[in-house]
Amino acid sequence: MKIDLRKDCMYSLLVPTSMGIRITPVAGQPVHASENFILKATSAETNVAAVSSFLGLKVKVLTTFVKGSPIAQIIKDNLAARHMDYEGKEVPQGGPWGYRHQINIADSGLGSRGPRVWNDRAGEIGRTLNIADFDLDRIFGKEGVQVVHLSGLIGALSPETSKFCLELARAAKKYGTRISFDLNYRATFWKDREKELREIFAEIASVADILVGNEEDFQLCLGIEGPEAGGKGLAAKIDGFKGMIERVAKAYPNATAFATTLREVVSANHHMWGAIMRAGGEWHVVEPRPIDVLDRIGGGDGFVGGMLYAILKGWEPEKWIQFGWASGALATTLLTDYAQPADEDQVWSIWKGNARVQR
């Protein structure tokens, strides 16, 4: 089984996003006890797109920037270094208390000390993303896009971004572009907007070809009953997730593929990592395997990014979940929160458990 993709497109993958910076202490130290930090440009959606861009597929980012901001320049340079094209309005800052790019401050954790993430999103420029600032007929019609990846983080960021994602989904459907939707529920984003967002998310999910989410995402975004409580052990947990995904597939029959990751945290630096995927009615399961973790943030995005790359390459579904699993595992070994594969062989070596030196 393969997902039929448009031909003769300029872009393999398109992502709308709100870009920001990520600040992490060096040497795995906690934020409050550190004086030296690493600063990286980031967003969940470009984390997903990075797998494809580093492996040679054409990627486009739709975003917005603070005009004249040195942080905006860091972001633009980073996107260029990741081989991503970008398009976005330049918005004046409006003074010291005006707009800025979001700040993500992260303690990666170490051993028995779990990670902690502090999001500072006041005045976030990405909340102003407006569909009127983009020529959708040019982007989807003339340039052409094979897959657009939407995230619930952007979908729920503000009323403007909710409409933005909904209109992107409608345009993609009109032009035959496939739609990937990672629900990414965040309670703070949904506060006092539950009814509005439930309707928007349901419409996007109804036209999506690929749906990704965990049990909380499917329950709280779409109202799907979660996994049934069963016996103890991994097999019972997987069966519960399968039942939930079957309910999602029945409610949203347009989608071809449904996926979720499985993670058991042994310590901050040692996880059991697995995944479940239903594609074309067939099940594909990667039972959790041990991985070593430098920083867990971005592992889920790496999984989705690897899965989308495999779909874009026209591989069989068995390889979608395998490449996704390995891309997610790769992301957790890096100081960035996105995977930067050197080539496909590096990802497949992770899948095979081959960490031997290559000379």
C-alpha positions as CSV (number, residue, x, y, z in Angstrom):
1,M,0.0,0.0,0.0
2,K,1.2,3.5,-0.8
3,I,-0.3,7.0,-0.4
4,D,-0.9,8.5,-3.8
5,L,1.0,11.8,-4.0
6,R,0.8,14.7,-6.5
7,K,3.5,14.7,-9.1
8,D,5.5,17.7,-10.5
9,C,5.5,19.6,-7.2
10,M,8.1,22.1,-6.2
11,Y,7.8,21.0,-2.6
12,S,7.6,17.6,-1.0
13,L,6.6,19.0,2.4
14,L,5.1,22.3,3.7
15,V,4.8,23.3,7.4
16,P,3.2,26.3,9.0
17,T,4.9,27.3,12.2
18,S,5.7,29.8,14.9
19,M,9.5,30.0,15.2
20,G,11.4,30.7,18.4
21,I,14.6,30.0,20.2
22,R,15.5,27.2,22.6
23,I,17.9,27.7,25.5
24,T,19.5,24.8,27.3
25,P,22.2,24.5,29.9
26,V,25.5,22.8,28.9
27,A,26.5,19.4,30.3
28,G,23.0,18.3,31.3
29,Q,22.7,20.8,34.1
30,P,19.5,22.3,35.5
31,V,18.5,25.8,34.4
32,H,18.6,27.4,37.8
33,A,22.1,26.1,38.5
34,S,23.7,27.1,35.2
35,E,25.6,30.1,33.8
36,N,26.4,28.7,30.3
37,F,23.7,28.0,27.8
38,I,23.2,26.8,24.2
39,L,20.8,28.8,22.0
40,K,19.1,27.1,19.0
41,A,16.3,28.1,16.7
42,T,13.3,25.8,17.0
43,S,9.7,24.9,16.4
44,A,7.9,21.5,16.6
45,E,6.8,21.7,13.0
46,T,10.3,22.4,11.6
47,N,11.5,19.6,13.8
48,V,9.2,17.3,11.8
49,A,10.3,18.8,8.5
50,A,14.1,18.5,9.3
51,V,14.3,14.8,8.5
52,S,13.1,15.4,4.9
53,S,15.2,18.6,4.4
54,F,18.4,17.0,5.6
55,L,17.8,14.0,3.4
56,G,17.4,16.1,0.2
57,L,13.7,16.7,-0.2
58,K,12.4,20.2,-0.8
59,V,10.7,21.7,2.2
60,K,8.9,25.1,2.7
61,V,8.1,26.8,5.9
62,L,5.3,29.3,6.3
63,T,5.8,31.6,9.3
64,T,6.1,35.2,10.4
65,F,9.0,37.3,11.7
66,V,9.7,40.3,13.9
67,K,11.1,42.9,11.5
68,G,14.7,43.9,12.2
69,S,15.1,41.4,15.1
70,P,18.5,39.7,15.5
71,I,16.6,36.6,16.8
72,A,14.6,36.6,13.5
73,Q,18.0,36.6,11.7
74,I,19.2,33.7,13.7
75,I,16.0,31.8,12.8
76,K,16.3,32.6,9.1
77,D,20.0,31.5,9.0
78,N,19.0,28.3,10.8
79,L,16.3,27.5,8.4
80,A,18.6,28.1,5.5
81,A,21.2,25.8,7.1
82,R,18.6,23.1,7.3
83,H,18.0,23.5,3.6
84,M,14.5,24.9,4.1
85,D,12.8,27.6,2.0
86,Y,10.7,30.0,4.1
87,E,8.1,32.6,3.5
88,G,6.6,35.0,6.1
89,K,5.5,38.5,6.8
90,E,7.9,41.0,8.5
91,V,5.9,42.5,11.4
92,P,7.3,45.6,13.3
93,Q,8.1,44.9,16.9
94,G,6.1,47.8,18.1
95,G,8.5,48.9,20.9
96,P,10.0,47.1,23.8
97,W,6.7,45.6,25.0
98,G,5.6,44.5,21.5
99,Y,6.1,41.4,19.5
100,R,8.9,38.8,19.8
101,H,9.8,35.3,19.0
102,Q,8.8,32.6,21.6
103,I,11.4,31.4,24.1
104,N,11.7,27.8,25.2
105,I,13.9,27.2,28.2
106,A,14.7,23.5,28.8
107,D,16.5,21.4,31.4
108,S,17.2,18.2,29.5
109,G,17.4,16.2,32.8
110,L,20.1,13.7,33.7
111,G,19.8,10.3,35.2
112,S,17.2,10.4,38.0
113,R,16.5,14.1,37.4
114,G,13.7,14.4,34.9
115,P,13.6,17.1,32.2
116,R,11.8,20.4,32.8
117,V,10.6,22.8,30.1
118,W,9.6,26.4,30.6
119,N,7.7,28.1,27.7
120,D,7.8,31.9,27.6
121,R,5.3,32.9,24.8
122,A,4.1,36.3,25.8
123,G,3.9,38.6,22.8
124,E,4.7,35.7,20.4
125,I,4.8,36.9,16.8
126,G,3.6,33.5,15.5
127,R,0.1,34.1,17.1
128,T,-0.5,36.7,14.3
129,L,-0.2,34.2,11.4
130,N,-2.9,35.2,9.0
131,I,-4.1,33.4,5.9
132,A,-4.4,36.7,4.1
133,D,-0.6,37.1,4.1
134,F,-0.1,34.0,1.9
135,D,-1.1,33.3,-1.7
136,L,-2.5,29.8,-1.3
137,D,-3.3,29.5,-5.1
138,R,0.4,30.1,-5.9
139,I,1.7,27.9,-3.1
140,F,-0.6,24.9,-3.7
141,G,-1.5,25.5,-7.3
142,K,1.5,26.9,-9.2
143,E,4.4,25.7,-6.9
144,G,2.7,22.5,-5.7
145,V,3.0,20.6,-2.5
146,Q,2.9,16.9,-1.9
147,V,2.2,16.9,1.8
148,V,1.3,19.7,4.3
149,H,2.0,18.9,7.9
150,L,-0.2,20.6,10.5
151,S,0.3,20.6,14.2
152,G,-2.2,21.2,17.0
153,L,0.3,23.5,18.6
154,I,-0.2,26.0,15.8
155,G,-3.9,25.1,15.4
156,A,-4.6,26.2,19.0
157,L,-2.1,29.0,19.4
158,S,-4.6,31.8,18.7
159,P,-7.9,32.3,16.9
160,E,-5.9,33.7,14.0
161,T,-3.6,30.6,13.7
162,S,-6.6,28.3,14.1
163,K,-8.3,29.9,11.1
164,F,-4.9,29.8,9.3
165,C,-4.5,26.0,9.8
166,L,-8.1,25.4,8.8
167,E,-7.8,27.4,5.6
168,L,-4.5,25.6,4.8
169,A,-6.2,22.2,5.2
170,R,-9.1,23.4,2.9
171,A,-6.6,24.6,0.2
172,A,-4.6,21.4,0.4
173,K,-7.7,19.3,0.0
174,K,-8.8,21.5,-3.0
175,Y,-5.4,21.0,-4.8
176,G,-5.0,17.3,-4.0
177,T,-2.2,17.8,-1.4
178,R,-2.0,15.2,1.2
179,I,-2.6,16.3,4.8
180,S,-0.7,15.1,7.9
181,F,-2.1,16.2,11.3
182,D,-0.4,15.8,14.6
183,L,-3.0,16.7,17.2
184,N,-0.5,17.8,19.9
185,Y,-3.0,18.8,22.6
186,R,-1.9,21.5,25.1
187,A,-4.3,22.3,27.9
188,T,-3.1,25.8,28.3
189,F,-3.8,26.6,24.7
190,W,-7.3,25.1,24.9
191,K,-8.4,27.0,28.0
192,D,-11.8,28.7,27.4
193,R,-11.7,27.7,23.7
194,E,-12.7,24.0,24.0
195,K,-15.9,24.1,21.8
196,E,-14.3,26.3,19.1
197,L,-11.1,24.2,18.9
198,R,-13.0,20.9,19.0
199,E,-14.9,21.9,15.9
200,I,-11.8,23.2,14.0
201,F,-9.7,20.1,14.9
202,A,-12.6,17.8,13.9
203,E,-12.8,19.5,10.5
204,I,-9.0,19.2,9.9
205,A,-9.0,15.6,11.0
206,S,-11.9,14.8,8.7
207,V,-9.8,15.8,5.6
208,A,-6.5,14.5,6.9
209,D,-4.7,11.5,5.3
210,I,-2.4,10.9,8.2
211,L,-3.4,11.3,11.9
212,V,-0.9,11.2,14.7
213,G,-1.5,11.5,18.5
214,N,-1.4,9.9,21.9
215,E,-4.3,8.8,24.0
216,E,-4.7,12.3,25.5
217,D,-4.6,13.9,22.0
218,F,-7.4,11.7,20.6
219,Q,-9.6,12.0,23.7
220,L,-9.3,15.7,24.3
221,C,-9.0,17.0,20.8
222,L,-11.5,14.7,19.0
223,G,-13.6,13.2,21.8
224,I,-12.5,9.7,21.1
225,E,-12.7,7.1,23.9
226,G,-9.2,6.3,25.2
227,P,-7.5,2.9,25.5
228,E,-9.6,0.4,27.5
229,A,-8.1,-0.7,30.8
230,G,-6.9,-4.2,30.4
231,G,-4.4,-6.6,31.9
232,K,-0.9,-5.8,32.9
233,G,2.0,-5.8,30.5
234,L,3.0,-4.4,27.2
235,A,0.7,-6.6,25.1
236,A,-2.4,-5.4,27.0
237,K,-1.2,-1.8,26.5
238,I,-0.7,-2.2,22.8
239,D,-4.2,-3.9,22.5
240,G,-5.7,-0.9,24.2
241,F,-4.1,1.5,21.8
242,K,-5.2,-0.5,18.9
243,G,-8.8,-0.3,20.1
244,M,-8.6,3.4,20.5
245,I,-7.1,3.9,17.0
246,E,-9.8,1.7,15.5
247,R,-12.3,4.1,17.0
248,V,-10.4,7.0,15.5
249,A,-10.4,5.3,12.1
250,K,-14.1,4.7,12.2
251,A,-14.8,8.3,13.1
252,Y,-12.4,9.7,10.5
253,P,-12.5,7.3,7.5
254,N,-10.7,9.7,5.1
255,A,-7.4,9.0,6.8
256,T,-5.1,6.2,5.5
257,A,-2.6,6.1,8.3
258,F,-2.9,6.5,12.1
259,A,0.1,6.4,14.4
260,T,1.2,6.9,18.0
261,T,4.5,6.4,19.9
262,L,5.1,4.3,23.0
263,R,7.5,5.5,25.6
264,E,8.5,4.1,29.0
265,V,10.9,6.3,30.9
266,V,13.5,4.3,32.9
267,S,15.6,7.4,33.6
268,A,16.2,10.7,31.9
269,N,18.8,9.1,29.7
270,H,17.3,5.6,29.2
271,H,13.9,5.0,27.6
272,M,12.0,2.1,26.1
273,W,10.9,3.5,22.7
274,G,8.2,2.0,20.5
275,A,5.4,2.8,18.1
276,I,2.0,1.6,16.7
277,M,0.7,2.4,13.2
278,R,-2.4,1.4,11.3
279,A,-2.0,1.9,7.6
280,G,-4.6,0.8,5.1
281,G,-6.3,-1.3,7.7
282,E,-3.1,-3.3,8.5
283,W,-1.2,-3.0,11.9
284,H,2.5,-2.4,12.2
285,V,4.0,-2.4,15.7
286,V,7.5,-1.7,17.0
287,E,7.5,-3.1,20.5
288,P,9.5,-0.7,22.9
289,R,13.2,-1.2,22.6
290,P,15.9,0.5,24.8
291,I,17.4,3.7,23.6
292,D,20.0,6.0,25.2
293,V,18.8,9.6,25.5
294,L,20.8,12.8,25.5
295,D,17.6,15.0,25.3
296,R,14.2,13.6,24.9
297,I,12.6,16.8,23.5
298,G,11.9,16.3,19.8
299,G,11.8,12.6,19.7
300,G,8.1,12.5,18.8
301,D,8.6,15.1,16.1
302,G,11.5,13.0,14.8
303,F,9.2,10.0,14.6
304,V,6.6,11.9,12.6
305,G,9.3,13.4,10.4
306,G,10.8,10.0,9.6
307,M,7.4,8.5,8.9
308,L,6.5,11.3,6.5
309,Y,9.9,11.0,4.7
310,A,9.2,7.3,4.1
311,I,5.8,8.1,2.8
312,L,7.2,10.8,0.5
313,K,9.8,8.3,-0.8
314,G,7.0,5.8,-1.7
315,W,8.2,3.1,0.6
316,E,5.9,0.3,1.9
317,P,4.1,1.0,5.3
318,E,6.4,-1.4,7.2
319,K,9.3,1.0,6.5
320,W,7.2,4.0,7.5
321,I,7.1,3.0,11.1
322,Q,10.7,1.7,11.1
323,F,12.2,4.8,9.7
324,G,10.0,6.9,12.0
325,W,11.1,5.0,15.1
326,A,14.8,5.3,14.1
327,S,14.5,9.0,13.3
328,G,12.9,9.7,16.6
329,A,15.7,7.8,18.4
330,L,18.2,9.8,16.4
331,A,16.7,13.1,17.5
332,T,17.1,12.1,21.2
333,T,20.9,11.8,20.7
334,L,21.3,15.4,19.6
335,L,21.6,18.8,21.3
336,T,19.1,20.2,18.8
337,D,15.5,19.1,19.3
338,Y,15.4,17.9,15.7
339,A,17.0,15.0,13.8
340,Q,19.8,15.8,11.5
341,P,20.4,12.6,9.6
342,A,23.7,12.4,7.6
343,D,22.0,10.0,5.2
344,E,19.4,7.2,5.1
345,D,22.0,4.6,6.1
346,Q,22.6,6.4,9.4
347,V,18.9,6.1,10.3
348,W,18.7,2.5,9.1
349,S,21.8,1.6,11.3
350,I,19.9,2.9,14.3
351,W,16.9,0.7,13.4
352,K,19.2,-2.3,13.1
353,G,20.9,-1.6,16.4
354,N,24.3,-1.1,14.7
355,A,26.3,1.5,16.6
356,R,29.7,0.3,15.4
357,V,32.1,2.9,14.0
358,Q,32.0,3.5,10.3
359,R,35.3,4.5,8.6
